[in-house]
Amino acid sequence: MSTSNIQEYNGLWVFVEQKDGTPAQVSLELLGKGHDLAEKLEVDVTAILIGHNVSEIAEDLIFYGADRIIIADDPLAKDYRTEIYKEIIVEQALKEKPEILLIGATCIGRDLAPRISARLNTGCTADCTELAIDKEMRLIVATKPFFGRDLMADIICPFHRPQMVTVRP
């Protein structure tokens, strides 16, 4: 993906991890933070929700900061399965081209995020503790502990989209 394609990308996505119809707390936190970041970029927040019989929690996601929701509701997605979840997110991302994708740094998020980033030919900053926006460059600045938490590093992804980040609960 070349830098000339970056202008085609727009919007901030949050993967909403859920179990038995209950969203993970980190996902709800990310919707709130995503809303703050999206305001700076003047874009919408899209929640991506995968599972079975999960439509009922969509309204809650709007309350937490989503402007719109992509729902993949299928009996095969009732329980987390790496390949199914990855394919759904990759297919939607290739079609809609989000600028930023936030995922909780949970067991599922740590399994899923690098697989998505590999398929989308982009980087993924893992286990971040802080997020900010460089509005002028339209970059997410992801802060994470470095060298055993003694130092903090700010990481950006200036040449590929989406910019992907996993964030600690």
DSSP file (Angstrom, degrees, kcal/mol; ACC not computed):
  #  RESIDUE AA STRUCTURE BP1 BP2  ACC     N-H-->O    O-->H-N    N-H-->O    O-->H-N    TCO  KAPPA ALPHA  PHI   PSI    X-CA   Y-CA   Z-CA
    1    1 A M              0   0    0      0, 0.0     2,-0.1     0, 0.0   119,-0.0   0.000 360.0 360.0 360.0 124.8    0.0    0.0    0.0
    2    2 A S    >   -     0   0    0      1,-0.1     3,-1.4   158,-0.0     4,-0.3  -0.476 360.0-109.2 -93.9 166.1    1.6    3.3   -1.0
    3    3 A T  G >  S+     0   0    0      1,-0.3     3,-1.2     2,-0.2     4,-0.4   0.745 112.6  71.0 -66.2 -21.9    1.2    6.7    0.6
    4    4 A S  G 3  S+     0   0    0      1,-0.3     3,-0.4     2,-0.1    -1,-0.3   0.764  95.4  54.3 -66.2 -22.3   -0.9    7.9   -2.3
    5    5 A N  G X  S+     0   0    0     -3,-1.4     3,-1.8     1,-0.2     4,-0.3   0.592  82.7  88.5 -84.7 -10.8   -3.7    5.6   -1.1
    6    6 A I  G X  S+     0   0    0     -3,-1.2     3,-1.7    -4,-0.3    -1,-0.2   0.837  78.2  63.0 -60.1 -34.5   -3.8    7.0    2.4
    7    7 A Q  G 3  S+     0   0    0     -3,-0.4    -1,-0.3    -4,-0.4    -2,-0.1   0.702  92.3  66.2 -65.3 -17.8   -6.3    9.8    1.4
    8    8 A E  G <  S+     0   0    0     -3,-1.8     2,-0.3    -4,-0.1    -1,-0.3   0.640  86.2  88.7 -75.7 -14.2   -8.9    7.1    0.6
    9    9 A Y    <   +     0   0    0     -3,-1.7     2,-0.3    -4,-0.3    88,-0.1  -0.671  51.4 161.3 -94.1 139.0   -9.1    6.0    4.2
   10   10 A N        +     0   0    0     87,-2.3     2,-0.0    86,-0.3    33,-0.0  -0.982  30.1  35.5-157.0 140.2  -11.5    7.6    6.6
   11   11 A G        -     0   0    0     -2,-0.3    88,-1.9    87,-0.2    89,-1.7  -0.056  65.6 -99.2 102.7 158.6  -13.1    6.9   10.0
   12   12 A L  E     -ab  45 100A   0     32,-2.4    34,-2.9    87,-0.2     2,-0.3  -0.970  32.8-162.2-119.1 128.0  -12.2    5.2   13.2
   13   13 A W  E     -ab  46 101A   0     87,-2.9    89,-2.8    -2,-0.5     2,-0.4  -0.845   6.5-163.5-111.0 146.3  -13.3    1.7   14.0
   14   14 A V  E     -ab  47 102A   0     32,-2.6    34,-2.7    -2,-0.3     2,-0.6  -0.993  17.8-138.1-125.9 122.6  -13.4   -0.1   17.3
   15   15 A F  E     -a   48   0A   0     87,-2.5     2,-0.9    -2,-0.4    89,-0.4  -0.705  19.5-147.3 -76.4 122.8  -13.7   -3.9   17.4
   16   16 A V  E     -a   49   0A   0     32,-2.7    34,-0.6    -2,-0.6     2,-0.3  -0.819   8.8-155.9 -98.3 104.7  -16.2   -4.7   20.1
   17   17 A E        +     0   0    0     -2,-0.9     7,-3.3     7,-0.1     2,-0.3  -0.598  21.1 174.1 -75.9 136.7  -15.3   -8.0   21.8
   18   18 A Q  E     -F   23   0B   0     -2,-0.3     2,-0.4     5,-0.3    62,-0.1  -0.979  24.3-158.9-143.8 156.5  -18.2   -9.7   23.4
   19   19 A K  E >  S-F   22   0B   0      3,-2.1     3,-1.7    -2,-0.3    60,-0.1  -0.976  81.5 -14.6-137.8 124.1  -19.0  -12.9   25.2
   20   20 A D  T 3  S-     0   0    0     -2,-0.4    -1,-0.1    58,-0.4    59,-0.1   0.847 130.1 -51.4  52.6  38.5  -22.6  -14.2   25.4
   21   21 A G  T 3  S+     0   0    0      1,-0.2    -1,-0.3    31,-0.0    30,-0.0   0.548 114.0 115.2  81.1   6.8  -24.0  -10.8   24.4
   22   22 A T  E <   -F   19   0B   0     -3,-1.7    -3,-2.1    35,-0.0    -1,-0.2  -0.946  63.1-132.2-111.9 118.7  -22.0   -8.9   27.0
   23   23 A P  E     -F   18   0B   0      0, 0.0    -5,-0.3     0, 0.0     2,-0.1  -0.387  27.3-105.8 -68.7 144.5  -19.4   -6.4   25.6
   24   24 A A    >>  -     0   0    0     -7,-3.3     4,-1.6     1,-0.1     3,-0.7  -0.437  24.9-124.7 -65.7 141.1  -15.9   -6.5   27.1
   25   25 A Q  H 3> S+     0   0    0      1,-0.3     4,-2.4     2,-0.2     5,-0.2   0.874 110.6  57.6 -56.2 -40.1  -15.3   -3.5   29.3
   26   26 A V  H 3> S+     0   0    0      1,-0.2     4,-2.3     2,-0.2    -1,-0.3   0.857 103.2  54.2 -62.7 -33.4  -12.2   -2.5   27.4
   27   27 A S  H <> S+     0   0    0     -3,-0.7     4,-1.9     2,-0.2    -1,-0.2   0.907 108.6  47.8 -66.5 -40.7  -14.3   -2.3   24.2
   28   28 A L  H  X S+     0   0    0     -4,-1.6     4,-1.7     2,-0.2    -2,-0.2   0.895 111.6  50.7 -66.2 -39.5  -16.7    0.1   25.8
   29   29 A E  H  X S+     0   0    0     -4,-2.4     4,-2.5     1,-0.2     5,-0.2   0.901 109.2  51.9 -62.1 -40.8  -13.7    2.2   27.1
   30   30 A L  H  X S+     0   0    0     -4,-2.3     4,-3.3     1,-0.2    -2,-0.2   0.843 104.2  56.3 -67.5 -33.3  -12.3    2.2   23.6
   31   31 A L  H  X S+     0   0    0     -4,-1.9     4,-2.1     2,-0.2    -1,-0.2   0.926 110.1  45.9 -62.6 -42.5  -15.6    3.5   22.1
   32   32 A G  H  X S+     0   0    0     -4,-1.7     4,-1.7     2,-0.2    -2,-0.2   0.941 117.5  41.7 -64.0 -48.0  -15.4    6.4   24.5
   33   33 A K  H  X S+     0   0    0     -4,-2.5     4,-2.5     1,-0.2    -2,-0.2   0.901 113.0  54.9 -66.2 -40.5  -11.8    7.1   23.8
   34   34 A G  H  X S+     0   0    0     -4,-3.3     4,-3.0     1,-0.2    -1,-0.2   0.884 104.5  54.6 -59.5 -38.7  -12.4    6.5   20.1
   35   35 A H  H  X S+     0   0    0     -4,-2.1     4,-1.9    29,-0.2    -1,-0.2   0.920 108.9  47.8 -60.3 -44.7  -15.1    9.1   20.1
   36   36 A D  H  X S+     0   0    0     -4,-1.7     4,-1.1     2,-0.2    -2,-0.2   0.917 115.2  45.0 -62.5 -44.0  -12.7   11.7   21.6
   37   37 A L  H  X S+     0   0    0     -4,-2.5     4,-1.2     1,-0.2     3,-0.3   0.907 111.1  53.3 -66.3 -42.2  -10.1   10.9   19.0
   38   38 A A  H  X>S+     0   0    0     -4,-3.0     5,-2.0     1,-0.2     4,-1.1   0.850 101.6  59.6 -63.7 -35.6  -12.6   10.8   16.1
   39   39 A E  H  <5S+     0   0    0     -4,-1.9     3,-0.4     1,-0.2    -1,-0.2   0.897 103.0  52.6 -59.3 -39.2  -13.8   14.3   17.0
   40   40 A K  H  <5S+     0   0    0     -4,-1.1    -1,-0.2    -3,-0.3    -2,-0.2   0.834 115.8  39.6 -66.2 -31.9  -10.3   15.6   16.5
   41   41 A L  H  <5S-     0   0    0     -4,-1.2    -1,-0.2    -3,-0.2    -2,-0.2   0.510 108.8-125.7 -92.8  -6.1  -10.2   14.1   13.0
   42   42 A E  T  <5 +     0   0    0     -4,-1.1     2,-0.3    -3,-0.4    -3,-0.2   0.939  67.7 124.3  58.1  50.5  -13.8   15.0   12.3
   43   43 A V      < -     0   0    0     -5,-2.0    -1,-0.2    -8,-0.1     2,-0.2  -0.844  61.7-100.3-130.9 168.3  -14.7   11.4   11.5
   44   44 A D        -     0   0    0     -2,-0.3   -32,-2.4    -3,-0.1     2,-0.5  -0.517  26.1-126.3 -87.1 157.5  -17.3    8.9   12.7
   45   45 A V  E     -a   12   0A   0     20,-0.2    22,-2.6    -2,-0.2    23,-1.8  -0.922  23.6-164.9-102.8 126.4  -16.7    6.0   15.1
   46   46 A T  E     -ac  13  68A   0    -34,-2.9   -32,-2.6    -2,-0.5     2,-0.4  -0.956   7.1-151.8-113.5 125.0  -17.8    2.6   13.8
   47   47 A A  E     -ac  14  69A   0     21,-2.5    23,-3.1    -2,-0.5     2,-0.6  -0.798   7.3-152.8 -89.7 134.7  -18.2   -0.3   16.2
   48   48 A I  E     -ac  15  70A   0    -34,-2.7   -32,-2.7    -2,-0.4     2,-0.5  -0.948  16.5-174.8-111.7 117.0  -17.6   -3.7   14.6
   49   49 A L  E     -ac  16  71A   0     21,-3.0    23,-2.9    -2,-0.6     2,-0.4  -0.941   4.6-177.7-119.9 124.0  -19.6   -6.3   16.4
   50   50 A I  E     + c   0  72A   0    -34,-0.6     2,-0.3    -2,-0.5   -32,-0.2  -0.963  34.3  75.4-125.1 137.7  -19.3  -10.1   15.7
   51   51 A G  E    S- c   0  73A   0     21,-2.3    23,-2.5    -2,-0.4     2,-0.4  -0.986  75.5 -65.2 161.2-159.7  -21.2  -12.9   17.3
   52   52 A H  S    S+     0   0    0     26,-0.3    21,-0.1    -2,-0.3    -2,-0.1  -0.994 109.2   0.1-128.0 132.3  -24.6  -14.6   17.3
   53   53 A N  S    S+     0   0    0     -2,-0.4     3,-0.2     1,-0.1    -1,-0.2   0.906  88.9 131.6  57.9  45.0  -27.8  -12.9   18.6
   54   54 A V    >   +     0   0    0     -3,-0.2     3,-1.6     1,-0.1     4,-0.3   0.447  33.8  97.1-104.6  -2.5  -25.7   -9.7   19.4
   55   55 A S  G >  S+     0   0    0      1,-0.3     3,-1.6     2,-0.2     4,-0.4   0.799  72.6  70.2 -57.9 -28.9  -28.0   -7.1   17.7
   56   56 A E  G 3  S+     0   0    0      1,-0.3     3,-0.4    -3,-0.2     4,-0.3   0.778  95.2  52.3 -62.2 -27.5  -29.6   -6.4   21.1
   57   57 A I  G <> S+     0   0    0     -3,-1.6     4,-1.4     1,-0.2     3,-0.3   0.487  81.9  93.6 -89.4  -0.2  -26.4   -4.7   22.4
   58   58 A A  H <> S+     0   0    0     -3,-1.6     4,-1.4    -4,-0.3     3,-0.3   0.898  81.6  54.5 -58.3 -42.7  -26.1   -2.3   19.4
   59   59 A E  H  > S+     0   0    0     -3,-0.4     4,-1.7    -4,-0.4    -1,-0.2   0.875 104.5  55.0 -60.7 -37.8  -28.0    0.4   21.2
   60   60 A D  H  > S+     0   0    0     -4,-0.3     4,-1.6    -3,-0.3    -1,-0.2   0.878 102.7  57.0 -61.4 -37.1  -25.6    0.2   24.2
   61   61 A L  H  X>S+     0   0    0     -4,-1.4     5,-2.5    -3,-0.3     4,-0.5   0.847 103.8  52.2 -66.4 -33.6  -22.7    0.8   21.8
   62   62 A I  H ><5S+     0   0    0     -4,-1.4     3,-1.1     3,-0.2    -1,-0.2   0.906 106.4  54.2 -66.3 -41.1  -24.2    4.0   20.6
   63   63 A F  H 3<5S+     0   0    0     -4,-1.7    -2,-0.2     1,-0.2    -1,-0.2   0.867 107.9  51.0 -58.2 -37.1  -24.5    5.2   24.2
   64   64 A Y  H 3<5S-     0   0    0     -4,-1.6    -1,-0.2    -5,-0.1   -29,-0.2   0.525 136.1 -76.0 -84.1  -5.7  -20.8    4.5   24.7
   65   65 A G  T <<5S+     0   0    0     -3,-1.1     2,-0.3    -4,-0.5    -3,-0.2   0.413  81.8 135.7 134.3  -4.2  -19.7    6.5   21.6
   66   66 A A      < -     0   0    0     -5,-2.5    -1,-0.3     1,-0.2   -20,-0.2  -0.554  31.6-168.2 -76.2 137.1  -20.4    4.6   18.3
   67   67 A D  S    S+     0   0    0    -22,-2.6     2,-0.3     1,-0.3   -21,-0.2   0.741  77.9   2.6 -88.7 -30.0  -21.9    6.6   15.5
   68   68 A R  E     -c   46   0A   0    -23,-1.8   -21,-2.5    -7,-0.1     2,-0.4  -0.966  69.1-140.0-151.2 165.6  -22.6    3.5   13.5
   69   69 A I  E     -c   47   0A   0     -2,-0.3     2,-0.6   -23,-0.2   -21,-0.2  -0.993   3.9-154.5-136.4 132.5  -22.3   -0.3   13.9
   70   70 A I  E     -c   48   0A   0    -23,-3.1   -21,-3.0    -2,-0.4     2,-0.5  -0.941  23.7-165.3-100.6 120.9  -21.3   -3.0   11.6
   71   71 A I  E     -c   49   0A   0     -2,-0.6     2,-0.7   -23,-0.2   -21,-0.2  -0.936  16.7-172.3-114.0 125.8  -22.9   -6.2   12.9
   72   72 A A  E     +c   50   0A   0    -23,-2.9   -21,-2.3    -2,-0.5     2,-0.7  -0.908  15.6 180.0-111.5  99.2  -21.9   -9.7   11.7
   73   73 A D  E     +c   51   0A   0     -2,-0.7   -21,-0.3   -23,-0.2   -23,-0.1  -0.891  17.9 139.7-108.5 111.3  -24.5  -12.0   13.3
   74   74 A D    >   -     0   0    0    -23,-2.5     3,-1.7    -2,-0.7     4,-0.1  -0.991  57.3-126.6-152.2 138.6  -24.0  -15.6   12.5
   75   75 A P  G >  S+     0   0    0      0, 0.0     3,-1.3     0, 0.0     4,-0.3   0.823 111.8  60.6 -56.6 -30.5  -24.3  -18.9   14.5
   76   76 A L  G 3  S+     0   0    0      1,-0.3     3,-0.2     2,-0.1     8,-0.1   0.722 103.4  51.4 -68.9 -19.6  -20.7  -19.7   13.4
   77   77 A A  G <  S+     0   0    0     -3,-1.7    -1,-0.3   -26,-0.2   -25,-0.2   0.240  75.2 107.1-100.8  12.5  -19.5  -16.6   15.1
   78   78 A K  S <  S+     0   0    0     -3,-1.3   -58,-0.4   -27,-0.3     2,-0.3   0.939  86.9  32.3 -55.5 -50.0  -21.2  -17.3   18.4
   79   79 A D  S    S-     0   0    0     -4,-0.3     2,-0.1    -3,-0.2   -60,-0.1  -0.815 108.3 -87.4-106.6 150.9  -17.8  -18.2   20.0
   80   80 A Y        +     0   0    0     -2,-0.3     2,-0.4   -62,-0.1    -2,-0.1  -0.330  46.7 174.0 -60.6 128.2  -14.6  -16.5   19.1
   81   81 A R     >  -     0   0    0      1,-0.1     4,-2.6    -2,-0.1     5,-0.3  -0.968  27.1-142.3-135.7 119.6  -12.8  -18.2   16.2
   82   82 A T  H  > S+     0   0    0     -2,-0.4     4,-2.9     1,-0.2     5,-0.2   0.890  96.8  45.8 -49.7 -54.5   -9.7  -16.5   14.9
   83   83 A E  H  > S+     0   0    0      1,-0.2     4,-2.5     2,-0.2    -1,-0.2   0.899 114.5  46.9 -62.9 -42.6  -10.2  -17.2   11.2
   84   84 A I  H  > S+     0   0    0      2,-0.2     4,-2.1     1,-0.2    -1,-0.2   0.955 116.2  43.4 -64.8 -49.8  -13.9  -16.3   11.1
   85   85 A Y  H  X S+     0   0    0     -4,-2.6     4,-2.3     1,-0.2     5,-0.2   0.921 114.5  50.8 -62.4 -44.1  -13.5  -13.0   13.0
   86   86 A K  H  X S+     0   0    0     -4,-2.9     4,-3.0    -5,-0.3     5,-0.3   0.939 110.6  48.5 -59.3 -48.2  -10.3  -12.1   11.0
   87   87 A E  H  X S+     0   0    0     -4,-2.5     4,-2.5    -5,-0.2     5,-0.2   0.889 110.8  50.6 -62.9 -39.9  -12.0  -12.7    7.7
   88   88 A I  H  X S+     0   0    0     -4,-2.1     4,-2.1    -5,-0.2    -1,-0.2   0.947 115.1  42.2 -62.7 -48.3  -15.1  -10.6    8.6
   89   89 A I  H  X S+     0   0    0     -4,-2.3     4,-2.7     2,-0.2    -2,-0.2   0.921 115.5  49.0 -67.2 -43.7  -13.0   -7.7    9.8
   90   90 A V  H  X S+     0   0    0     -4,-3.0     4,-2.7    -5,-0.2     5,-0.2   0.929 110.9  50.6 -61.9 -45.2  -10.6   -7.8    6.9
   91   91 A E  H  X S+     0   0    0     -4,-2.5     4,-1.5    -5,-0.3    -1,-0.2   0.926 114.3  43.6 -59.1 -45.9  -13.4   -8.0    4.3
   92   92 A Q  H  X S+     0   0    0     -4,-2.1     4,-3.1    -5,-0.2     5,-0.3   0.895 113.5  51.3 -66.9 -40.1  -15.2   -5.0    5.8
   93   93 A A  H  X S+     0   0    0     -4,-2.7     4,-2.4     1,-0.2    -2,-0.2   0.885 108.9  50.5 -66.3 -38.7  -11.9   -3.0    6.2
   94   94 A L  H  < S+     0   0    0     -4,-2.7    -1,-0.2    -5,-0.2    -2,-0.2   0.864 116.8  42.3 -65.3 -34.2  -11.0   -3.7    2.5
   95   95 A K  H  < S+     0   0    0     -4,-1.5    -2,-0.2    -5,-0.2    -1,-0.2   0.912 127.9  26.5 -77.5 -44.8  -14.4   -2.5    1.5
   96   96 A E  H  < S-     0   0    0     -4,-3.1   -86,-0.3    -5,-0.1    -3,-0.2   0.643  89.5-144.1-101.2 -16.1  -14.8    0.5    3.7
   97   97 A K     <  -     0   0    0     -4,-2.4   -87,-2.3    -5,-0.3    -3,-0.1   0.952  14.9-156.4  55.8  66.5  -11.2    1.6    4.4
   98   98 A P        -     0   0    0      0, 0.0   -87,-0.2     0, 0.0   -86,-0.2  -0.440  12.7-144.0 -70.2 147.9  -11.1    2.8    8.0
   99   99 A E  S    S+     0   0    0    -88,-1.9    64,-2.8     1,-0.2     2,-0.3   0.836  84.2  21.4 -77.0 -35.7   -8.3    5.2    8.9
  100  100 A I  E     -bd  12 163A   0    -89,-1.7   -87,-2.9    62,-0.3     2,-0.4  -0.989  61.4-165.7-137.8 141.7   -7.8    3.7   12.4
  101  101 A L  E     -bd  13 164A   0     62,-2.7    64,-2.0    -2,-0.3     2,-0.4  -0.975   9.0-165.6-131.2 119.1   -8.7    0.4   14.0
  102  102 A L  E     +bd  14 165A   0    -89,-2.8   -87,-2.5    -2,-0.4     2,-0.4  -0.868   8.9 177.9-105.5 135.9   -8.7    0.0   17.8
  103  103 A I  E     - d   0 166A   0     62,-2.3    64,-2.2    -2,-0.4     2,-0.1  -0.997  33.1-109.1-136.6 138.5   -8.8   -3.4   19.5
  104  104 A G  E     - d   0 167A   0    -89,-0.4     2,-1.9    -2,-0.4    64,-0.2  -0.412  27.8-122.7 -65.8 141.5   -8.6   -4.2   23.2
  105  105 A A        +     0   0    0     62,-3.3     2,-0.2     4,-0.1    -1,-0.1  -0.408  68.4 128.6 -85.1  61.4   -5.4   -5.9   24.3
  106  106 A T  S  > S-     0   0    0     -2,-1.9     4,-2.8    62,-0.1     5,-0.2  -0.411  81.3 -88.3-100.1-179.1   -7.1   -8.9   25.7
  107  107 A C  H  > S+     0   0    0      2,-0.2     4,-1.2     1,-0.2     5,-0.1   0.929 132.5  43.6 -57.4 -44.3   -6.3  -12.6   24.9
  108  108 A I  H  > S+     0   0    0      2,-0.2     4,-2.9     1,-0.2     3,-0.4   0.937 114.0  49.5 -67.5 -46.8   -8.7  -12.3   21.9
  109  109 A G  H  > S+     0   0    0      1,-0.2     4,-2.5     2,-0.2    -2,-0.2   0.881 109.8  51.1 -60.3 -39.6   -7.4   -8.9   20.8
  110  110 A R  H  < S+     0   0    0     -4,-2.8    -1,-0.2     1,-0.2    -2,-0.2   0.772 114.9  44.3 -70.3 -25.5   -3.8  -10.1   21.0
  111  111 A D  H  X S+     0   0    0     -4,-1.2     4,-0.5    -3,-0.4    -2,-0.2   0.886 120.5  38.9 -80.0 -42.8   -4.6  -13.1   18.9
  112  112 A L  H >X S+     0   0    0     -4,-2.9     4,-2.1     1,-0.1     3,-0.5   0.908 103.9  63.0 -78.9 -46.1   -6.7  -11.2   16.3
  113  113 A A  H 3X S+     0   0    0     -4,-2.5     4,-2.7     1,-0.2     5,-0.2   0.877 102.0  47.5 -56.4 -49.1   -5.0   -7.9   15.7
  114  114 A P  H 3> S+     0   0    0      0, 0.0     4,-1.9     0, 0.0    -1,-0.2   0.843 111.9  52.1 -66.0 -28.3   -1.7   -9.1   14.3
  115  115 A R  H <X S+     0   0    0     -4,-0.5     4,-1.9    -3,-0.5    -2,-0.2   0.896 111.4  46.1 -71.1 -39.9   -3.5  -11.4   11.9
  116  116 A I  H  X S+     0   0    0     -4,-2.1     4,-2.1     2,-0.2     5,-0.2   0.944 112.6  50.1 -65.1 -47.5   -5.7   -8.6   10.7
  117  117 A S  H  <>S+     0   0    0     -4,-2.7     5,-2.5     1,-0.2     4,-0.5   0.872 109.4  51.8 -62.4 -36.3   -2.7   -6.2   10.3
  118  118 A A  H ><5S+     0   0    0     -4,-1.9     3,-0.8    -5,-0.2    -1,-0.2   0.925 111.4  46.7 -64.8 -43.4   -0.8   -8.9    8.3
  119  119 A R  H 3<5S+     0   0    0     -4,-1.9    -2,-0.2     1,-0.2    -1,-0.2   0.829 115.7  45.6 -67.8 -30.9   -3.7   -9.4    5.9
  120  120 A L  T 3<5S-     0   0    0     -4,-2.1    -1,-0.2    -5,-0.1    41,-0.2   0.416 108.9-124.3 -92.6   1.7   -4.1   -5.6    5.5
  121  121 A N  T < 5S+     0   0    0     -3,-0.8     2,-0.3    -4,-0.5    -3,-0.2   0.925  71.2 115.0  56.3  49.1   -0.4   -5.0    5.0
  122  122 A T      < -     0   0    0     -5,-2.5    -1,-0.2    38,-0.1     2,-0.1  -0.875  65.5-101.5-138.0 170.9   -0.2   -2.5    7.9
  123  123 A G        -     0   0    0     -2,-0.3    41,-0.8    39,-0.2     2,-0.3  -0.429  22.5-152.6 -89.6 168.9    1.5   -2.3   11.3
  124  124 A C  E     -e  164   0A   0     -2,-0.1     2,-0.6    39,-0.1    41,-0.2  -0.932   6.8-148.2-144.7 118.9   -0.1   -2.8   14.7
  125  125 A T  E     -e  165   0A   0     39,-2.4    41,-2.7    -2,-0.3     3,-0.4  -0.786  27.6-148.9 -87.6 121.0    1.2   -1.2   17.8
  126  126 A A  E     +     0   0A   0     -2,-0.6    41,-0.1    39,-0.2    42,-0.0  -0.621  59.1   6.8 -99.5 149.7    0.5   -3.6   20.7
  127  127 A D  E    S+     0   0A   0     -2,-0.2    40,-0.2     1,-0.2    -1,-0.2   0.853  76.4 179.7  58.2  45.2   -0.3   -3.1   24.4
  128  128 A C  E     -e  167   0A   0     38,-2.9    40,-2.7    -3,-0.4    16,-0.3  -0.410  23.6-168.6 -77.0 153.2   -0.7    0.7   24.3
  129  129 A T  S    S+     0   0    0     14,-3.1     2,-0.3     1,-0.3    15,-0.2   0.569  71.8  29.4-114.3 -17.6   -1.5    2.7   27.4
  130  130 A E  E     -G  143   0C   0     13,-1.4    13,-2.7     2,-0.0     2,-0.4  -0.994  60.6-162.9-144.4 148.1   -2.3    6.1   25.9
  131  131 A L  E     +G  142   0C   0     -2,-0.3     2,-0.3    11,-0.2    11,-0.2  -0.991  14.2 164.5-132.4 141.4   -3.6    7.3   22.6
  132  132 A A  E     -G  141   0C   0      9,-1.6     9,-3.1    -2,-0.4     2,-0.4  -0.919  28.5-121.6-144.3 170.2   -3.5   10.8   21.1
  133  133 A I  E     -G  140   0C   0     -2,-0.3     2,-1.0     7,-0.2     7,-0.2  -0.968   0.5-152.5-120.6 131.8   -4.1   12.4   17.6
  134  134 A D  E  >> -G  139   0C   0      5,-3.0     5,-1.8    -2,-0.4     4,-1.4  -0.877  21.6-169.7 -92.9  97.4   -1.6   14.4   15.6
  135  135 A K  T  45S+     0   0    0     -2,-1.0    -1,-0.2     1,-0.2     3,-0.2   0.875  77.7  54.0 -62.6 -41.2   -4.4   16.3   13.8
  136  136 A E  T  45S+     0   0    0      1,-0.2    -1,-0.2    -3,-0.1    -2,-0.0   0.898 120.4  31.5 -62.1 -41.8   -2.1   17.9   11.2
  137  137 A M  T  45S-     0   0    0     -3,-0.2    -1,-0.2     2,-0.1    -2,-0.2   0.504 104.2-127.4 -94.0  -6.1   -0.6   14.6   10.0
  138  138 A R  T  <5 +     0   0    0     -4,-1.4     2,-0.4     1,-0.2    -3,-0.2   0.925  60.4 144.1  56.6  48.0   -3.9   12.6   10.7
  139  139 A L  E   < -G  134   0C   0     -5,-1.8    -5,-3.0    17,-0.0     2,-0.5  -0.915  52.5-132.4-118.8 142.6   -1.9   10.1   12.8
  140  140 A I  E     -G  133   0C   0     -2,-0.4     2,-0.7    -7,-0.2    17,-0.4  -0.813  20.5-148.8 -86.6 132.3   -2.7    8.2   15.9
  141  141 A V  E     -G  132   0C   0     -9,-3.1    -9,-1.6    -2,-0.5     2,-0.5  -0.910  14.3-164.1-105.2 111.1    0.1    8.5   18.4
  142  142 A A  E     -GH 131 155C   0     13,-2.5    13,-2.8    -2,-0.7     2,-0.4  -0.850   1.9-157.7-102.5 123.8    0.2    5.3   20.5
  143  143 A T  E     +GH 130 154C   0    -13,-2.7   -14,-3.1    -2,-0.5   -13,-1.4  -0.853  19.6 165.0-103.4 133.7    2.2    5.3   23.7
  144  144 A K  E     - H   0 153C   0      9,-2.2     9,-2.9    -2,-0.4   -16,-0.1  -0.985  41.8 -91.7-144.3 154.1    3.4    2.1   25.2
  145  145 A P  E     - H   0 152C   0      0, 0.0     2,-0.4     0, 0.0     7,-0.2  -0.352  41.5-162.7 -64.0 146.8    5.9    1.0   27.8
  146  146 A F  E   > + H   0 151C   0      5,-3.3     5,-1.9     1,-0.2     4,-0.4  -0.986  61.8  10.1-134.9 140.3    9.3    0.2   26.5
  147  147 A F  T > 5S-     0   0    0     -2,-0.4     3,-1.2     1,-0.2    -1,-0.2   0.963 138.7 -37.9  53.7  59.4   12.2   -1.7   28.1
  148  148 A G  T 3 5S-     0   0    0      1,-0.2    -1,-0.2    -3,-0.2    -2,-0.0   0.812 108.8 -62.4  67.7  31.9   10.2   -3.2   31.0
  149  149 A R  T 3 5S+     0   0    0      2,-0.3    -1,-0.2     1,-0.1    -2,-0.2   0.433 111.7 109.9  76.9   1.5    8.0   -0.1   31.7
  150  150 A D  T < 5S+     0   0    0     -3,-1.2     2,-0.3    -4,-0.4    -3,-0.2   0.814  82.9  31.9 -76.2 -28.4   11.0    2.1   32.6
  151  151 A L  E   <S-H  146   0C   0     -5,-1.9    -5,-3.3    -4,-0.1     2,-0.4  -0.893  74.1-138.7-125.3 155.7   10.5    4.2   29.4
  152  152 A M  E     -H  145   0C   0     -2,-0.3     2,-0.4    -7,-0.2    -9,-0.0  -0.936  15.5-157.9-114.4 140.3    7.5    5.1   27.3
  153  153 A A  E     -H  144   0C   0     -9,-2.9    -9,-2.2    -2,-0.4     2,-0.5  -0.955   8.8-146.3-119.3 135.7    7.6    5.1   23.5
  154  154 A D  E     -H  143   0C   0     -2,-0.4     2,-0.4   -11,-0.2   -11,-0.2  -0.885  23.2-168.4 -96.6 127.4    5.3    7.0   21.1
  155  155 A I  E     -H  142   0C   0    -13,-2.8   -13,-2.5    -2,-0.5     2,-0.3  -0.950   8.5-178.8-123.4 136.7    4.7    5.1   18.0
  156  156 A I        -     0   0    0     -2,-0.4   -15,-0.1   -15,-0.2   -17,-0.0  -0.874  22.5-148.3-127.3 163.0    3.1    6.2   14.7
  157  157 A C        +     0   0    0    -17,-0.4     3,-0.4    -2,-0.3   -17,-0.1  -0.737  27.3 165.7-128.6  80.4    2.3    4.5   11.4
  158  158 A P        +     0   0    0      0, 0.0    -1,-0.1     0, 0.0     5,-0.0   0.692  68.8  41.7 -76.9 -18.1    2.6    7.2    8.8
  159  159 A F  S    S+     0   0    0   -153,-0.0     2,-0.3     1,-0.0  -153,-0.1   0.477 105.4  54.7-113.5  -1.6    2.7    5.2    5.6
  160  160 A H  S    S-     0   0    0     -3,-0.4   -38,-0.1  -155,-0.0    -3,-0.1  -0.952  73.3-109.3-134.7 152.9    0.1    2.5    5.9
  161  161 A R  S    S+     0   0    0     -2,-0.3     2,-0.1   -41,-0.2   -62,-0.1  -0.974  84.6  36.7-135.2 150.0   -3.6    2.3    6.7
  162  162 A P  S    S-     0   0    0      0, 0.0     2,-0.6     0, 0.0   -62,-0.3   0.605  77.2-139.7 -71.4 158.2   -5.5    1.5    8.7
  163  163 A Q  E     -d  100   0A   0    -64,-2.8   -62,-2.7    -2,-0.1     2,-0.4  -0.785  27.0-157.5 -81.1 121.7   -3.4    2.5   11.7
  164  164 A M  E     +de 101 124A   0    -41,-0.8   -39,-2.4    -2,-0.6     2,-0.3  -0.855  18.0 172.0-113.8 141.3   -3.9   -0.3   14.1
  165  165 A V  E     -de 102 125A   0    -64,-2.0   -62,-2.3    -2,-0.4     2,-0.4  -0.999  22.1-151.5-143.6 135.9   -3.5   -0.3   17.9
  166  166 A T  E     -d  103   0A   0    -41,-2.7   -38,-2.9    -2,-0.3     2,-0.4  -0.936  23.3-157.2-103.7 139.3   -4.3   -2.7   20.7
  167  167 A V  E     -de 104 128A   0    -64,-2.2   -62,-3.3    -2,-0.4   -38,-0.2  -0.942  15.0-119.2-122.9 133.0   -5.0   -0.9   24.0
  168  168 A R              0   0    0    -40,-2.7   -62,-0.1    -2,-0.4   -64,-0.0  -0.353 360.0 360.0 -66.1 145.2   -4.7   -2.3   27.5
  169  169 A P              0   0    0      0, 0.0    -1,-0.1     0, 0.0   -40,-0.1   0.531 360.0 360.0 -60.5 360.0   -7.8   -2.4   29.6
